[in-house]
Amino acid sequence: MLRHLLTNVKDRDEPNNRQGAVYKMKCSDYQASYIGETGRNLNTRLTEHKQAMRNGDASNHIAVHHQLTNHNIDPGLCSLLNLQYKLFSATDSGKLVH
């Protein structure tokens, strides 16, 4: 029981498990990057990006780029740019930049 609790504490301390992140994903086939911000857990947001690409979600910039160009963007290979410890809102936003 104690081992399980200690493991969970460590896991929550990992940057991708914290809330409030600014992150960057690069297109593997083009000179474009997606900069995103989330007030929620980053792993959760990256999973949503993967699902949006699979489903062709027109409201997701990454999914639209993938759908229009057939370029590959791997959310699992994102770079964490910043962690924000006090966010005023838990909204998600992002832009595809060239």
C-alpha positions as CSV (number, residue, x, y, z in Angstrom):
1,M,0.0,0.0,0.0
2,L,2.7,2.5,0.9
3,R,4.6,1.7,-2.3
4,H,1.5,2.5,-4.3
5,L,1.1,5.8,-2.6
6,L,4.7,6.8,-3.1
7,T,4.6,5.8,-6.8
8,N,1.6,8.0,-7.4
9,V,3.2,11.0,-5.7
10,K,6.2,10.6,-8.0
11,D,4.1,10.2,-11.1
12,R,2.1,13.3,-10.3
13,D,5.3,15.3,-10.1
14,E,6.2,14.5,-13.7
15,P,5.8,17.6,-15.9
16,N,3.3,16.0,-18.3
17,N,1.1,15.0,-15.3
18,R,0.8,18.6,-14.0
19,Q,-1.8,21.1,-14.9
20,G,-1.0,24.2,-16.8
21,A,1.4,23.8,-19.7
22,V,2.6,25.5,-22.8
23,Y,3.8,22.9,-25.3
24,K,5.1,22.7,-28.9
25,M,4.6,20.0,-31.5
26,K,6.5,19.9,-34.8
27,C,5.1,18.7,-38.1
28,S,7.5,16.0,-39.3
29,D,7.0,16.8,-43.0
30,Y,6.8,20.6,-43.0
31,Q,8.4,23.7,-41.3
32,A,5.4,24.3,-39.1
33,S,4.9,23.9,-35.3
34,Y,1.8,23.9,-33.2
35,I,2.1,25.9,-29.9
36,G,-0.6,24.9,-27.5
37,E,-1.6,25.9,-24.0
38,T,-3.8,24.0,-21.6
39,G,-4.9,24.6,-18.0
40,R,-5.6,20.9,-17.7
41,N,-3.3,17.8,-17.5
42,L,-1.0,17.8,-20.5
43,N,-1.2,14.0,-21.0
44,T,-5.0,14.3,-21.2
45,R,-4.7,17.1,-23.8
46,L,-2.2,15.2,-25.9
47,T,-4.6,12.2,-25.9
48,E,-7.3,14.5,-27.2
49,H,-5.1,15.7,-30.0
50,K,-4.5,12.0,-31.0
51,Q,-8.2,11.3,-31.0
52,A,-9.0,14.5,-33.0
53,M,-6.5,13.4,-35.7
54,R,-8.1,9.9,-35.9
55,N,-11.6,11.4,-36.0
56,G,-10.8,14.3,-38.4
57,D,-12.1,16.8,-35.9
58,A,-12.4,20.1,-37.8
59,S,-12.2,22.2,-34.6
60,N,-8.7,20.9,-33.8
61,H,-5.8,22.7,-35.6
62,I,-3.6,19.6,-35.6
63,A,-6.3,17.4,-37.0
64,V,-7.1,19.9,-39.8
65,H,-3.4,20.2,-40.8
66,H,-3.1,16.4,-40.9
67,Q,-6.3,16.1,-42.9
68,L,-5.4,18.7,-45.5
69,T,-1.7,17.8,-45.9
70,N,-1.5,14.1,-44.8
71,H,1.6,15.3,-42.7
72,N,2.4,13.5,-39.5
73,I,2.3,15.3,-36.2
74,D,3.1,13.0,-33.2
75,P,1.6,14.5,-30.0
76,G,3.7,12.0,-28.1
77,L,6.9,13.9,-29.2
78,C,5.9,17.3,-27.9
79,S,8.2,19.7,-26.2
80,L,7.2,21.2,-22.9
81,L,7.9,25.0,-23.1
82,N,6.6,26.2,-19.8
83,L,4.6,25.1,-16.7
84,Q,2.2,27.5,-15.2
85,Y,1.4,26.8,-11.6
86,K,-1.4,29.4,-11.1
87,L,-3.8,29.6,-14.0
88,F,-6.9,31.8,-14.0
89,S,-8.8,29.6,-16.4
90,A,-8.6,26.0,-17.5
91,T,-9.1,26.6,-21.2
92,D,-7.2,25.2,-24.1
93,S,-5.9,27.2,-27.0
94,G,-3.3,26.8,-29.7
95,K,-2.0,28.0,-33.1
96,L,-0.3,26.4,-36.0
97,V,2.7,28.6,-36.8
98,H,4.9,28.5,-39.9
